Amino acid sequence: MESAIQTVVGVFLKSAKGKESLGGNDFQKLVKSQLHNIMMDTDSSEAVKKMQQGLDANQDGKVNFEEYMKLVGYLATSLNTSLP
């Protein structure tokens, strides 16, 4: 579990490139490169942009770590409920 947490944090930090949040392009790249196997429409810029807007609770046009973790939690919950 420690390794999984380190990976989740590391992916965000690498994608954010030293910033506190992910801009649109960085979020697009993260979704496309890291989530293409468990999410549909990762190649659709419009779909990913809508997802980003849905996560952007403070409406600053970026996805911060807390907002990113909501996505991770949602995906983990979805995977858990889809297992037999």
Residue, then its C-alpha position, 0 to 999 in steps of 0.5 A: m500500500e505504501s508503494a501505491i501511495q508513493t506512486v499516486v503522489g509521485v505521478f501528481l508531483k511529476s505532472a505538476k512540474g513543481k507547481e501546486s496544481l495541474g493546468g489543463n495541458d498537464f492534466q490532459k497528459l496525466v489522464k492520457s498517460q496514466l488512466h487510459n486503461i481504466m477510463m474511457d475517452t482519455d483521448s478526447s480532449e473535450a471529455v478530459k476538459k469536462m472532467q477537469q472542470g468537474l474536479d475543479a472545486n475552487q474553479d481556478g481552472k486547475v486541478n490541485f492535489e486535493e481535487y486530484m485525490k477526489l479523482v483517484g478516490y472515485l476511480a478506486t471506488s469504481l474499480n472496487t464496485s466493478l469487481p465480482 
